[in-house]
Amino acid sequence: MNFAHDTEVALVDAAALVNTAPQQEGQEPADCEQLGTPADLVHFLDEHSWSGSRLGGEAELQQVRDLRARLRRFWEAEETDLVRLVNDILAEARALPQLVDHDGYGWHIHAVPPDAPLVTRMAVEAAMAIVDVIRAGELDRLKTCAASGCDDVVVDLSRNRSRRFCEGGCGNRENVRAYRTRQRND
């Protein structure tokens, strides 16, 4: 299943945002807060090409940090609950989908104006992408990292649905761990 480009970008961006949160206590690797300062948020937004207004202050940073838990629920909820979560976000934002063409991305959908608060735009972009996932019956594309001790989320956009690990290097760590185990057993 190939999603529209804006859907794929929004899914990957939502997963990246969720994964900026510190790992749960007792998990490894012991990640710290990746959005510790407004400058960290600016770096994240630039890295993921977020357009639109930004305030850049502590309040905006805290709103984005708080959004992560809400977006994580996209990877944890059953379909019926997920539909409710998505509809709640879209209703709260008074989302009105419109076709737009900016920054060389071609035609894509935005559901709130570019001057809407950053956290609203981030929530709505993710919710709109999840709408496509639900409509396509592709919820199994939303996964949690298969590495022992990692609770990061994964968007599996591979053709054969084989992606198992997050972007945090867990696949390499698991391969090294398996290699060392085989070496000890030989």
N, C-alpha and C positions, 0 to 999 in steps of 0.2 A: 504494500500500500504506500503510495506516495501522497503526502499531504501537500497542500499549497505551500509555497516558500514562506509566506508570513506565518503560517501555522507552525511549521517546523522551527522557525526562528523563535517564535514565542514560547514553544515548548522547551526548547534548549535553554532559553533565557530564564524561564521559570525554574527549571531544574537547577541551573547555576545559582540562582538567587537562593533557593532553598538550601543548597549545599554550602552557602557561606556561613550558615549557623554553626556554632560549635557542636561537635559530636556529643551525644548523650554521655553522661558520666559512666565510666567503665568501658567505653568503646575505644577502639584504637583505629587509626592513629589518633592521638590526643590532639585534635585540632582546636585552635583558639578562635576567638571571634574574628572573622575575616572582614567584617564591616565595623571596625572599631572607631573610625573617625569619619567626619564628612569627606575628607580627602580619599579615604578608602572607597566610599560610595561613588565619588566622582570617577575614580579609576574603574570601578565595576561598570558604571554607566557608559563610560567611553569604550571600554573593552567590548561591550555588547551593543554598541552603537545606538543607545537610547536617544531619541530625539525629543523635542518638546521642552517645556519649561522645567527648570530646576531651581530650588531655593538654596540648596547647599548647606543648610544649617543642621543643628543637632535635632530639631523637631522632625525634620524630613527624614533624617537618618533613623531615628527611632521608629517612625511610621513604617519605613521599609523593613527594618528588623522585625517589627511585629507582624508584617505581612507574611513573612516566611512560614510561620506556623500554619497560617490559613492556607497557603499554597501547598504545603506538605500534605494536607488532607486530600488533595487531588490524587495523590499516589496511594492513599490509605483507604479511601471511602469505597463502598460498594456503589454500583451504578445509580440506584435510586437516591442515595444520599449525595452522590456527586452531582446529580442533576440539580438537586435543591441548593447545594453550595454555589454552583455556577449561576443559577437563576438569582440567588440572593445578591451575589456580587454585581451582576448586570443590572438588577433593579436598584440597588443602592447607588450606583453610579449614573442611573438614568441613561444607560447606554443606548446609543442610536447609531447602528452600523452605517458606515458610509464608505464608498470607494474613494481612495486617495492615491496620488502618485507623487512621491517626493524622494529626494536624495538618491535617485537612480534605482529604486527598488521595483519599479513597475507598479501596476495596479495592485492594491491590497486593501484590506479592510482596517479601518480604525473605528472605534465605537464611542470614543470621547475626544474632545478637541485637544490640540497640542498644548493648550495652556491649562488643562485640567491638572490637578495636583499629581505629582509623580507617582505616589502610591496608588492613586486611582487608575492611572494609565497602566501601571504594571499589573494590577489586579485584573483589569478588564482585558488586557492583551492575553493574559494567561487563561482567563475564563473563556474568551472567544476561541482560543486554540483547543481547549478541552471540549467545547461544543463540537468542533470538527472530529475530535477523537471519538466522542460518544456516538455521533451520527454515523461514523464509519464502522462502528463496532470494533474498535481497535484499543480498548482499554488495557489489553495485555501488553501494550507498548510502554506502559508506565510501570516501572519496576523499581525495586530497591536493590542496591549493590549486593552482589552475591558473596562478596568477600567477608570473611569472618571478622566481626567487630566493626564493620562499617555500616552506617545507616543512611548514607547518601542516596539520593534518588537518581534514577536513570531514565532517559527517554531512548527507547530502542527504535531507531529509524532504519535498522538494517533490513535487507530484503528477507532474510530467513529468520528474523526475530531471535538472533543468537547473542545479542549484546547482553552481557551479564554484569559488567563492572562499571563503576563510575569513572569520572575523569580525573580522580585524585591519585592515580597510580596504583590502584588496588589490583588491577589485572596483572601488572608486572610483579607486584609483591606476592600474589598468589602463585604465579608461575615459578618464581624463585623458591618459594616455600615448597612447592610440589617437587621441584628439581632436587632440592636438598634432602627431602624425604626419600626420594628414589635413590639418591647416592648413598644414604645411610643404610638403606635396605639391600643394596647390592653387595 
